[in-house]
Amino acid sequence: MARTATSVTHNLVTTCIAMASDMLRLPAQHVWVDYDQEADVLYMSFRKPQNATKTIEVDDDILLRKDGRTIVGLTILNASARRKRTKIDAGSR
C-alpha cells in the first residue's frame, strides 16, 4: 500500500512539475482550472469572476472568453481528446 501511495505521489508531482513550465509562460498571474468530466470540458479562468462579454471560437472546440479587449478565460471542449501540441501551438513555432 505504501509503495502505491508513493508511486501515485511521485506521478502527481512529476506531472505538476512538467505542467509548471507551461503555466509560467501564461501572461496571467492567476489561473483557475475546472474540468467537467461528464461533459469533457476544461474551463480556464484568468480572473474571478470571469464575466465575459464575448466568446470567440479560435479553433475547433476552443472558445476564447473576453471582456472588452481582455482575455478572461478559455473553454476547451472535448478536452480529453486534445494532445499536448495543438494546431495553435504548432503554428506559433
C-alpha positions in Angstrom: 0.0 0.0 0.0 2.8 2.5 0.9 4.5 1.7 -2.4 1.3 2.5 -4.3 0.8 5.8 -2.5 4.5 6.7 -3.1 4.0 5.9 -6.8 0.8 8.0 -7.0 2.5 10.9 -5.2 5.6 10.7 -7.5 3.4 10.6 -10.6 1.4 13.6 -9.4 4.5 15.6 -8.5 6.1 14.7 -11.9 3.0 15.8 -13.8 2.7 19.1 -11.9 6.4 19.9 -12.5 6.1 19.2 -16.2 3.0 21.4 -16.3 4.6 24.3 -14.3 6.9 25.4 -17.1 4.0 25.8 -19.4 1.9 27.6 -16.8 4.7 30.1 -16.2 4.6 31.1 -19.9 1.0 32.3 -19.5 0.5 36.1 -19.3 -1.9 35.7 -16.4 -0.8 35.7 -12.8 -3.7 33.5 -11.6 -5.4 30.6 -13.4 -8.4 28.8 -12.1 -9.0 25.4 -13.8 -12.2 23.3 -13.7 -12.8 20.1 -15.5 -16.3 18.7 -16.1 -15.6 15.0 -16.8 -19.1 14.2 -17.8 -19.2 16.9 -20.5 -15.4 16.5 -21.2 -15.0 20.3 -20.9 -12.0 22.1 -19.4 -12.5 25.7 -18.2 -9.6 28.0 -17.6 -10.3 31.4 -16.0 -7.7 34.1 -15.7 -9.8 36.2 -13.3 -12.6 35.7 -10.9 -15.4 36.4 -11.6 -14.9 35.8 -15.3 -17.7 38.0 -16.5 -17.0 37.5 -20.3 -18.9 39.8 -22.7 -17.8 38.0 -25.9 -16.9 34.4 -26.9 -14.8 33.7 -29.9 -14.2 30.3 -31.4 -10.5 30.3 -32.2 -10.1 26.6 -33.2 -12.3 23.5 -33.3 -13.7 23.1 -29.8 -11.6 26.0 -28.3 -13.5 29.1 -27.1 -11.8 32.3 -26.1 -13.7 34.3 -23.5 -13.2 38.1 -23.5 -14.3 41.1 -21.5 -13.7 44.0 -23.9 -10.1 43.6 -25.1 -9.1 41.5 -22.1 -8.9 37.7 -22.3 -10.6 36.3 -19.2 -10.9 32.6 -20.0 -10.6 29.7 -22.3 -13.0 26.8 -22.7 -11.8 23.6 -24.3 -14.5 21.2 -25.5 -13.7 17.5 -25.9 -10.6 18.2 -23.7 -9.6 14.6 -23.2 -9.1 14.2 -26.9 -6.6 17.0 -27.1 -2.9 16.3 -27.3 0.0 18.2 -25.8 0.6 20.1 -29.0 -2.4 21.7 -30.7 -2.7 23.3 -34.1 -2.3 26.7 -32.4 1.0 25.5 -30.7 2.4 24.2 -34.0 1.6 27.4 -35.8 3.4 29.6 -33.3 6.7 27.7 -33.6 
